[in-house]
Every structure is written in structure tokens, then in C-alpha cells.
Amino acid sequence: MRFVHLSDLHLGYRQYQRQTPTGINQREADVAAAFRKAIKMTIDLQPDLVLIGGDIFHNVRPTNPAILHAFIEFSRLVEMLPDCEIIMIAGNHDLPRTSETGFILPLFNSLGIRVVTSEATRIPLRGGEVSVLAIPYGIRPRPSYDPDPAFRHNILFTHDEVEGVVRKFGTLAERAVGDLTLEELNPERWSYVALGHYHVYHSVAPNAYYSGSLDYTSTNIWGEAYEEIEKGVGGKGFIEHDLETGKHTFHRIEPQRRVINLPELSAVGLTAEALSVAISKSVDSFKGGIEDQIVRLVVRDVPRHVLRDLDHKAIREYKRRALHFQLDARRPQPIRTEASGAPGRRTSLTDTVRAMLQTRALTPGINREALVDLGLRYLAEADRRASVMVVEPE
């Protein structure tokens, strides 16, 4: 039995201000195109089963174009694979926070897709040969992760965060509250464990995989791209797996545009003119160019007066060429010159905010890593805007 495992579609995701000629946010169109490619590739593979691991939409109330696009593509999948079972579970982005709020996923039941949104559900397939335990996001307490011994193959299918997978910030060693442990997961008891939620293709055990997302749609796309390089992953895509032979294939989807972290620069000892030249060389030397790509350049230890006197005309040109260009200029860390004890580094505002968010009590269901990352992003954006107000007045 061959199946396709894909997850974290995030249809309706919007970012940046660029629009297509038809008035759709460019990143929303990119995500839709990646989904369309995944559906076509899945149809070409002719699997016996398709597992769609949650976060179908980026918001619980997606836009009408996102809903229409999803309905058209899922209809095509059902029509072209009439003998294929399709199972979908809800992710954290799909579920409303209150019981009074409706959501869209049950719509796909009308197509013949088995949509699991509120409780753990065992789904028998192929005349009792295969059982799928489908567990949507947020079931608390978690159900028992026990395979059914009456079936030859058991697949555990869930949208959750396994401990140690999502990169931790700072020095805290303890796992975030609510992470699913490997002991709880017990992957060796299953034929296959299909996971959704983490956006990078990753194996947590020899038979347990996150398929990753189809495009860059997390709260920290820069860290996401870095982790793909660190793990040796060739980008975005989905999994094809054969239960009989154990053959496992990651099918890569060519992105509409790349997420590029240019090599970091240091501004120590540089004038504004010299730093502007270094920035220009970094951008111009990037193989393939930055046109229509998503680009970040981190420059450390940039004093205010140097930032103010940079060649901002050139920076505006980079922003025009790229879909998004972020010059992440970071100020020098403050150094104590007066105090008891040896001189050293004074705690920065970033360190203070990070420590506070890492230790405060959280409402159940809130992902600590995402909260910390979002808080630091807001802080960095506030700092950037303050700098822009100084160096680029209207």
C-alpha cells in the first residue's frame, strides 16, 4: 500500500505588500501555486491513500479565493483518484478558539474526504488490512497512542509538536509545556507515524516523519530556511511511502521564489560608506540575483550614526528588485563601563524580553517557541522602524 503524506498547506497566507496583476497578494498566490503542484504530483503518483496533516488554511476564517482554490484542487484530487482514500485532520490554524465560531474544514466531507476535527478517530481501510488513528490538533487529554492488533498495518496520523523538534531559543533546556514526548508517541509500535505542524521535512524516528510545509509560511521563515540547510533538506515537498516495501521518498516542490539569508556582515570599524559598499557586494555577488526573491541581510554592530548615513537609495533599489528585502541592522551590544565587579556585557532589551517570554506562564495550547519568536520579531520591527524614522524621513 502506497500513500502520500503532506501537511501544513496554509492556504490564504499573506505577507508583504506586492500583488499579482489580478489583485491577489503575491505570497498568497505563491502558496496556492505550491499546493496546485502538490496535487498534480500526487495525482501522477496514483497512491492508495492520501494523508493531509492539518493547517489546511492559514486562518480559521480564510478568504473566499483561498476556500475556492482549496475546493477546486481537492475536487480534482478526488475525481482523478476515485479509488484512493483521502483523510484530513485539523491543525492549530484550522480550529476556532471558541465553540461559537464556525470553521470551514467540514465542507470537504461533501467531496468524499474523511475530515477529522474534534476527536481521535480510527479509520479501517482495505478490508481490515490497514488502520489509521487520526488525531487532530488540541485533543486534551491526549488519547492513548495504541495500534489496533487486529490490523496488519497501523498508521498514527496527528498534528502535534514532538519534543525537541522545534528549535529552542535561549538556554532553557526544559521542553515546552504540552510537547508530545517520544515515549508517549512510541513510534516503534506503529507501521508509520505521519506528523503535521513542523514546517521542515524531518524524521523523529526511523518510521515517524514530519512532511514539512509546501511553502515558507511559519512565523520565522528565516529560521525555517536555516534549519533546512542544517538538516540537509532540499526545500519543501511531501512524502511518498510504501507500507509493504518500506520505500520512502521525499518529493521536492520547486518554490515560486526562494527565501535567502545572505551571509552576515559586521560593521565593526566600518564607516557608513565602507559598510554601504560591503552591503552592495553581498547583494550583487549572490548567485542567481535577488530579483523577486525574499531576502534578508543581517549586519551586526551598526551604530546609529552609521545606519543613518548608509546609502539608502541603494537599499530602496534592493527593495524594489526583491519581493521583500530586509536589511536587519543590529546595534552594538552595550558594555558596562561602571559597576561593581569586572566589566562585562549588560543585559539587552532583547535578552530581557526573551527571558520574560521563556519563563512566564502560558495559556494551555499556546506554543512557547512561536510566542518568543513573535515577540522578538515585534521588538526588532519596532527598532527597525525607529531607525527608519531617523534615517529616511518622509
Rosetta blueprint (number, residue, H / E / L):
1 M L
2 R E
3 F E
4 V E
5 H E
6 L E
7 S L
8 D L
9 L L
10 H L
11 L E
12 G L
13 Y L
14 R L
15 Q L
16 Y L
17 Q L
18 R L
19 Q E
20 T L
21 P L
22 T L
23 G L
24 I L
25 N E
26 Q H
27 R H
28 E H
29 A H
30 D H
31 V H
32 A H
33 A H
34 A H
35 F H
36 R H
37 K H
38 A H
39 I H
40 K H
41 M H
42 T H
43 I H
44 D H
45 L H
46 Q L
47 P L
48 D L
49 L E
50 V E
51 L E
52 I E
53 G L
54 G L
55 D L
56 I L
57 F E
58 H L
59 N L
60 V L
61 R L
62 P L
63 T L
64 N H
65 P H
66 A H
67 I H
68 L H
69 H H
70 A H
71 F H
72 I H
73 E H
74 F H
75 S H
76 R H
77 L H
78 V H
79 E H
80 M H
81 L L
82 P L
83 D L
84 C L
85 E E
86 I E
87 I E
88 M E
89 I E
90 A L
91 G L
92 N L
93 H L
94 D L
95 L L
96 P L
97 R L
98 T L
99 S L
100 E L
101 T L
102 G L
103 F L
104 I L
105 L H
106 P H
107 L H
108 F H
109 N H
110 S H
111 L H
112 G L
113 I L
114 R E
115 V E
116 V E
117 T L
118 S L
119 E L
120 A L
121 T E
122 R E
123 I E
124 P E
125 L E
126 R H
127 G H
128 G H
129 E L
130 V E
131 S E
132 V E
133 L E
134 A E
135 I E
136 P L
137 Y L
138 G L
139 I L
140 R L
141 P L
142 R L
143 P L
144 S L
145 Y L
146 D L
147 P L
148 D L
149 P L
150 A L
151 F L
152 R L
153 H E
154 N E
155 I E
156 L E
157 F E
158 T E
159 H E
160 D L
161 E L
162 V E
163 E L
164 G L
165 V L
166 V L
167 R L
168 K L
169 F L
170 G L
171 T L
172 L L
173 A L
174 E L
175 R L
176 A L
177 V L
178 G L
179 D L
180 L E
181 T L
182 L H
183 E H
184 E H
185 L H
186 N L
187 P H
188 E H
189 R H
190 W L
191 S L
192 Y E
193 V E
194 A E
195 L E
196 G E
197 H L
198 Y L
199 H L
200 V L
201 Y L
202 H E
203 S E
204 V E
205 A E
206 P L
207 N L
208 A E
209 Y E
210 Y E
211 S L
212 G L
213 S L
214 L L
215 D L
216 Y L
217 T L
218 S L
219 T L
220 N L
221 I H
222 W H
223 G H
224 E H
225 A H
226 Y H
227 E H
228 E H
229 I H
230 E H
231 K H
232 G L
233 V L
234 G L
235 G L
236 K L
237 G E
238 F E
239 I E
240 E E
241 H E
242 D E
243 L L
244 E L
245 T L
246 G L
247 K L
248 H E
249 T E
250 F E
251 H E
252 R E
253 I L
254 E L
255 P L
256 Q L
257 R L
258 R L
259 V E
260 I E
261 N E
262 L E
263 P E
264 E E
265 L E
266 S E
267 A L
268 V L
269 G L
270 L L
271 T L
272 A H
273 E H
274 A H
275 L H
276 S H
277 V H
278 A H
279 I H
280 S H
281 K H
282 S H
283 V H
284 D H
285 S L
286 F L
287 K L
288 G L
289 G L
290 I L
291 E L
292 D L
293 Q L
294 I E
295 V E
296 R E
297 L E
298 V E
299 V E
300 R E
301 D L
302 V L
303 P L
304 R H
305 H H
306 V H
307 L H
308 R H
309 D L
310 L L
311 D L
312 H H
313 K H
314 A H
315 I H
316 R H
317 E H
318 Y H
319 K H
320 R H
321 R H
322 A L
323 L L
324 H E
325 F E
326 Q E
327 L E
328 D E
329 A E
330 R L
331 R L
332 P L
333 Q L
334 P L
335 I E
336 R L
337 T L
338 E L
339 A L
340 S L
341 G L
342 A L
343 P L
344 G L
345 R E
346 R L
347 T L
348 S L
349 L H
350 T H
351 D H
352 T H
353 V H
354 R H
355 A H
356 M H
357 L H
358 Q H
359 T H
360 R L
361 A L
362 L L
363 T L
364 P L
365 G L
366 I L
367 N L
368 R H
369 E H
370 A H
371 L H
372 V H
373 D H
374 L H
375 G H
376 L H
377 R H
378 Y H
379 L H
380 A H
381 E H
382 A H
383 D H
384 R H
385 R H
386 A H
387 S H
388 V H
389 M H
390 V H
391 V H
392 E L
393 P L
394 E L
